[in-house]
Amino acid sequence: MTNAMIHQDTIAAIATPQGEGGILIIRVSGSGAKRVFQRCFQRANKGEIQSHRLYFGHVTDEQNAHLDEAMGVFMSAPNSYTREDVCELHCHGGRLLAQRVLSRVLKEDCRLAQPGEFTRRAFLNGRIDLSEAEAVMDLIGAGSEQAARSALNQLEGGVSHFVMGLKDRLTDLLSLIEAGNDFPEEIEEQDIKEQVREQTIEIAALLRQASDEDAARIVRDGISVALVGTPNVGKSSLLNALLKQDRAIVTPLPGTTRDVLTERLHVNGMLIELSDTAGQRDAGDEVEQIGIDRARKTQHNADLVLLVLDSSRPLEDEDRQLLKQVDDRTLIVLNKTDIQQGAGIDQTQFPSGIQTASVCALTGEGIDSLLHRICDMFAPQESVERQMTVQRHITCARDAAAALDRVVLSIDQGDPVDLCAIDLMQALSTLSEITGESATESVIDRIFARFCVGK
């Protein structure tokens, strides 16, 4: 369907989730929205329709029989979500009623909206850019406060403003090169090269910082944390303490946990995914060995590894084997601080520079501090306005940074400054794809195809 065809007709859809609920909203957009409002909604107030005023009345069929008691609103263009005439009918929720009201509206020379078509019209009519349109679905699907804040920032133009600022700087560099071509006697080529080189290095660094894939994944999906250790050091008890509920089975028997148990919780607006794993030792049977293999895989893939040790006893050979595997993703958790037996654990055997935390999973001592510490470890390092979380944006930013790298390489090789303009223009065009200024129709189609009908 062409853009012209999209703008020539009136669309309608259910804008609220299917099923029973307190409110059902039917949304209509297009030149026929006011006609739909007048013919399908019988207002208690018979005066002239005022834009953006919510009216009480009834949805009616073709014979003016009441279908439902409802509220209705008409919003005249361009002051609406789509910048077209829009009306909404706010009815009582219910599957049968939803279909009856939608069928009534569709009889008024309307068609059913395609997925994301309301937001697509908002984009095509210039109310939002493409990155802001994508933020709509990210906000709807946000699984944590952090993800919701990121999507809202993007919806309010955070990423767009960042990208537009960099595009302005690239445009200035292209203008400088052009000025050097027009007035070679006034502007030295070497001065131009130095300015272009300095600016492109800085812009490329900003793009790479903003397109950090690990940071984006943590915002979207949360922090994956693996609880590892030998049997009976208190991994399952620690999981229960962190969750503040009995989720994992805890017994004195070694090897109770045979598989990976994963649960989620929210702390300080961040989503944390905790995985309790089987105790790692020389397996006693085939089933336990499968659990240990899965534990090692979970440990390998985690953002953070909590290596749980029993602080009440000296290190054993299996503990030392795990200590040999620690890296910068590891935080040693000393559990059972309530037990004092002999000399306890010897921390001088820990790898140098490794971080530690002390807790008692049984009493809850140190648990809240551990959770806040995890959040602090993964707090965003860059300005939230700059952080990109959409993979398409990240890919575009990386491609633009690569083009700028070629500019620097060209200058260092002594190439004429005119050649730099080619890659500068490529970077500029790639960044324009983020906001939709140079996005192809197929890209736009793919983006809006993942939207729900009614949004």
C-alpha positions in Angstrom: 0.0 0.0 0.0 1.4 3.4 -1.0 1.7 6.4 1.3 -0.8 8.2 -0.8 -3.4 5.5 -0.4 -2.8 5.5 3.4 -3.7 9.2 3.6 -6.9 9.0 1.4 -9.0 6.7 3.6 -10.2 6.6 7.2 -9.1 3.8 9.5 -10.5 2.3 12.7 -9.3 -0.2 15.2 -9.7 -1.4 18.8 -7.0 0.5 20.8 -7.3 -1.4 24.1 -6.4 -5.1 24.8 -8.8 -7.7 23.8 -11.0 -9.3 26.5 -13.1 -8.2 29.4 -12.2 -4.9 31.0 -13.5 -1.7 32.4 -13.0 0.4 29.2 -13.0 -0.4 25.5 -11.6 2.3 23.1 -12.3 2.3 19.4 -10.0 4.8 17.6 -10.7 6.3 14.2 -8.3 8.5 12.2 -8.7 10.2 8.8 -10.9 12.7 7.0 -14.1 10.7 7.9 -13.5 10.7 11.6 -15.9 13.5 12.4 -18.6 11.8 10.3 -18.1 8.6 12.2 -18.4 10.5 15.5 -21.6 12.2 14.4 -23.3 9.1 13.0 -22.2 6.5 15.6 -22.2 8.5 18.8 -25.4 10.1 20.1 -24.3 12.9 22.5 -26.4 14.0 25.5 -25.2 17.5 24.8 -26.7 18.5 21.4 -24.6 21.6 20.9 -21.8 22.1 18.3 -19.0 19.5 18.6 -15.9 21.0 20.3 -12.5 19.5 19.6 -10.8 17.7 22.5 -13.9 17.7 24.7 -15.1 14.4 26.2 -18.8 13.9 25.8 -21.3 11.5 27.5 -23.7 9.7 25.3 -24.5 6.4 23.6 -23.0 4.4 20.7 -25.9 3.7 18.3 -26.5 1.4 15.4 -27.9 2.4 12.0 -31.4 2.7 13.3 -30.2 4.8 16.3 -30.7 2.0 18.7 -28.4 2.1 21.7 -25.4 -0.3 21.6 -23.7 1.0 24.7 -23.6 3.9 27.1 -20.2 5.5 26.4 -18.0 8.6 26.3 -16.8 10.0 23.1 -14.2 12.6 22.0 -13.4 14.2 18.6 -9.9 15.7 18.0 -9.5 17.9 15.0 -6.3 18.0 12.9 -3.5 18.7 13.3 -3.8 18.5 17.1 -4.1 14.7 17.4 -1.9 11.7 17.6 -1.8 11.2 13.8 -2.2 14.9 12.9 -5.4 13.9 11.2 -9.0 14.2 12.4 -9.4 11.6 15.1 -12.3 10.3 17.2 -12.5 7.8 20.0 -15.4 6.0 21.5 -14.9 4.9 25.1 -17.2 2.0 25.8 -17.5 -0.8 28.4 -15.0 -3.6 27.9 -16.0 -7.0 26.5 -15.3 -9.2 23.5 -18.9 -9.2 22.1 -19.4 -5.4 22.6 -16.0 -4.7 21.0 -16.9 -6.4 17.8 -20.3 -4.9 17.7 -19.0 -1.3 18.1 -16.1 -1.9 15.7 -18.5 -3.4 13.1 -20.8 -0.4 13.4 -17.9 2.0 12.9 -16.5 0.1 9.9 -19.9 0.6 8.1 -19.2 4.3 7.9 -16.8 4.1 5.0 -13.9 3.0 7.3 -11.5 0.2 7.0 -9.7 -1.8 9.6 -6.3 -0.3 10.4 -3.1 -2.3 9.7 -0.7 -3.0 12.6 1.0 0.2 13.7 -0.9 2.3 11.1 -1.9 5.1 13.5 1.7 5.6 14.6 2.8 5.2 11.0 0.5 8.1 10.0 2.0 10.1 12.9 5.4 9.5 11.4 4.4 10.2 7.8 2.6 13.4 8.9 5.7 14.7 10.7 4.5 14.6 14.3 7.2 12.1 15.3 10.3 10.8 13.6 11.1 7.1 13.1 13.1 6.6 16.3 10.3 8.2 18.3 7.8 5.9 16.5 9.8 2.8 17.5 9.8 4.0 21.1 6.1 3.6 21.2 6.3 -0.2 21.1 9.4 -0.2 23.3 7.4 1.7 25.9 4.5 -0.7 25.6 6.7 -3.7 26.0 9.0 -2.4 28.7 9.7 -5.0 31.3 11.3 -2.7 33.9 11.3 0.9 35.1 14.7 1.4 33.5 13.5 0.1 30.2 10.4 2.2 30.4 12.4 5.4 31.2 14.7 4.7 28.3 11.7 4.2 25.9 10.1 7.4 27.2 13.3 9.3 26.8 13.4 8.1 23.2 9.8 8.9 22.6 10.4 12.4 23.9 13.3 12.8 21.4 16.3 12.0 23.4 18.0 9.8 20.8 16.7 12.1 18.0 18.3 15.2 19.6 21.6 13.4 20.1 21.7 12.2 16.5 20.6 15.5 15.1 23.4 17.2 17.1 26.0 14.9 15.5 24.5 15.4 12.1 24.8 19.2 12.5 28.5 18.8 13.3 29.0 16.6 10.3 27.2 19.1 8.1 29.5 21.8 9.4 32.5 19.7 8.5 31.2 19.2 5.0 30.6 23.0 4.7 34.2 23.6 5.8 35.5 21.3 3.1 33.3 23.0 0.5 34.5 26.4 1.7 38.1 25.2 1.3 37.4 24.3 -2.3 35.8 27.6 -3.0 38.4 29.8 -1.2 41.7 27.8 -1.3 43.8 31.0 -0.9 42.0 31.8 2.4 41.7 28.4 4.1 44.6 26.1 4.3 43.9 22.5 3.4 46.0 21.3 6.3 43.9 23.3 8.8 40.8 21.7 7.4 42.3 18.3 7.7 43.2 18.9 11.4 39.7 20.1 12.2 38.0 17.3 10.4 40.2 14.6 11.9 39.7 15.9 15.5 35.9 16.2 15.1 35.4 12.8 13.4 37.4 11.0 16.1 35.3 12.6 18.8 32.0 12.0 17.0 32.9 8.3 16.3 33.7 7.8 20.0 30.3 9.3 21.0 28.5 7.0 18.6 30.3 3.9 20.0 29.5 4.9 23.5 25.9 5.4 22.7 25.6 2.1 20.8 27.1 -0.2 23.4 25.2 -3.4 22.8 25.8 -4.8 26.3 24.4 -1.7 27.9 21.4 -1.7 25.6 20.7 -5.4 26.4 20.8 -4.8 30.1 18.4 -1.9 29.8 16.0 -4.0 27.6 16.4 -7.4 29.2 17.9 -6.8 32.7 21.0 -8.1 34.4 21.6 -11.9 34.2 23.2 -13.1 37.5 24.4 -16.6 38.0 24.8 -18.1 41.5 27.6 -20.6 41.4 29.6 -22.6 44.0 30.1 -26.0 45.4 27.3 -28.0 47.0 25.9 -26.8 50.3 27.4 -23.3 50.4 23.9 -21.8 50.4 23.2 -20.9 46.8 19.6 -21.8 47.0 19.2 -20.1 50.3 20.7 -17.0 48.9 18.3 -17.1 45.9 15.4 -17.3 48.3 16.8 -14.5 50.4 17.3 -12.2 47.4 13.7 -13.0 46.2 12.3 -12.7 49.7 10.3 -15.9 49.1 10.9 -19.7 49.3 11.4 -20.4 45.6 14.3 -22.9 45.6 14.3 -26.2 47.6 16.8 -26.1 50.4 18.0 -29.3 52.2 21.3 -30.3 54.0 21.8 -33.0 51.2 24.5 -32.1 48.7 23.3 -32.1 45.1 19.7 -31.1 45.9 19.7 -28.5 43.0 19.9 -30.5 39.8 18.9 -27.9 37.2 19.1 -24.1 36.7 16.3 -22.3 38.4 15.7 -18.8 37.1 13.6 -16.0 38.8 13.3 -12.3 38.2 13.0 -9.3 40.6 13.1 -5.5 40.3 15.4 -3.4 42.3 15.8 0.4 41.9 13.9 0.2 38.6 16.3 -2.4 37.2 15.4 -6.0 36.3 17.6 -8.7 37.7 17.4 -12.3 36.5 18.8 -14.7 39.1 19.8 -18.2 38.2 20.5 -20.8 40.9 22.7 -23.5 39.6 23.8 -27.0 40.6 26.7 -27.3 43.0 29.9 -27.9 41.0 31.9 -30.9 42.0 32.9 -34.4 40.7 29.4 -35.6 39.9 28.0 -38.6 41.6 25.6 -39.6 38.8 24.7 -38.8 35.2 21.8 -36.5 36.1 23.9 -34.4 38.4 26.5 -34.1 35.8 24.0 -32.7 33.3 23.0 -30.1 36.0 26.7 -29.2 36.5 27.2 -28.7 32.7 24.2 -26.4 32.6 25.5 -24.5 35.6 28.8 -23.9 33.8 27.0 -22.7 30.7 24.9 -20.3 32.7 28.0 -19.1 34.4 29.7 -18.5 31.1 26.7 -16.4 29.7 25.9 -14.4 32.8 26.6 -10.6 33.1 27.5 -11.2 36.8 28.7 -14.3 38.6 28.1 -14.6 42.3 30.6 -17.1 43.5 29.1 -18.3 46.8 31.5 -19.6 49.4 30.9 -20.9 52.9 32.7 -18.4 55.1 32.5 -20.6 58.2 35.0 -23.2 56.8 38.4 -23.3 55.1 38.5 -23.5 51.3 38.3 -26.9 49.8 39.9 -28.1 46.5 36.6 -27.7 44.6 36.3 -24.1 45.9 39.9 -23.4 44.7 39.0 -24.7 41.2 36.2 -22.2 41.0 38.4 -19.4 42.3 40.7 -20.1 39.3 37.8 -19.3 37.0 37.0 -15.8 38.4 37.2 -12.8 36.0 36.0 -9.2 36.1 32.4 -10.4 36.1 32.8 -12.2 39.4 31.7 -11.1 42.9 32.6 -13.4 45.7 29.7 -13.8 48.2 30.8 -15.0 51.6 27.7 -16.7 53.1 26.9 -18.1 56.5 28.5 -15.2 58.4 26.4 -16.1 61.4 28.5 -19.3 61.9 31.9 -19.2 63.7 33.8 -22.4 63.4 37.5 -22.5 63.8 39.6 -20.3 61.5 36.9 -20.0 58.9 37.7 -19.0 55.3 41.2 -17.7 54.3 40.6 -14.7 52.0 44.4 -14.4 51.3 43.9 -17.2 48.8 41.5 -15.1 46.8 42.7 -13.7 43.5 44.0 -10.1 43.9 41.6 -7.3 43.1 38.5 -9.6 43.3 35.5 -8.0 45.0 33.7 -9.6 47.9 30.4 -9.2 49.8 29.4 -10.8 53.1 25.8 -12.1 53.8 23.8 -14.4 55.8 21.1 -15.9 53.6 19.5 -17.5 56.7 18.9 -14.2 58.6 18.9 -11.8 55.6 21.9 -9.9 56.8 23.6 -8.1 54.0 21.0 -9.1 51.3 19.7 -5.6 50.6 23.2 -4.2 50.4 24.1 -6.9 47.9 21.2 -6.1 45.7 22.0 -2.4 45.7 25.6 -3.2 45.0 24.6 -5.2 41.9 22.5 -2.3 40.6 25.4 0.1 41.2 27.7 -2.1 39.2 25.4 -1.9 36.2 24.2 1.6 36.5 24.4 3.4 33.1 27.8 5.1 32.6 26.6 7.3 29.8 23.8 9.9 29.7 20.5 8.2 29.3 19.6 10.6 26.5 22.5 9.1 24.4 21.9 5.4 25.1 20.5 3.5 22.2 18.5 0.4 22.9 17.0 -0.4 19.5 19.2 -2.8 17.4 18.5 -0.9 14.2 19.8 2.3 15.8 22.9 0.6 17.2 23.7 -0.9 13.7 23.3 2.5 12.1 25.5 4.2 14.7 28.2 1.6 14.3 28.1 1.9 10.5 28.4 5.7 10.8 31.3 5.4 13.2 33.1 3.0 10.8 32.6 5.6 8.0 34.2 8.2 10.2 37.1 5.9 10.9 37.7 5.8 7.2 37.8 9.6 7.2 40.6 9.6 9.7 42.5 6.9 7.9 42.2 8.8 4.6 43.6 12.0 6.3 46.5 10.0 7.9 47.3 8.5 4.5 47.7 12.0 3.1 44.7 11.8 0.7 43.1 15.0 -0.6 40.5 16.4 1.8 37.9 16.1 -1.0 37.9 12.3 -0.5 37.0 12.7 3.1 33.7 14.3 2.1 32.5 10.9 0.6 32.7 9.1 3.9 31.4 12.1 5.8 28.3 12.1 3.6 28.0 8.3 4.1 28.0 8.8 7.9 25.5 11.6 7.6 23.2 9.5 5.5 23.5 6.5 7.9 22.6 8.6 10.9 19.6 10.0 8.9 18.2 6.4 8.8 17.8 6.4 12.6 15.4 9.3 12.5 13.8 8.1 9.2 14.9 10.9 6.9 16.7 8.5 4.6 15.0 5.2 5.6 13.7 3.1 2.8 10.1 2.1 2.4 11.0 -1.6 3.2 12.7 -0.5 6.5 9.6 1.5 7.5 7.4 -1.5 6.6 9.4 -3.8 8.8 9.4 -1.4 11.7 5.6 -0.9 11.8 4.9 -4.6 11.0 5.8 -5.4 14.6 3.3 -3.0 16.1 -0.1 -4.1 17.4 -3.3 -3.2 15.6 -4.8 -0.1 17.2 -1.5 1.6 17.9 
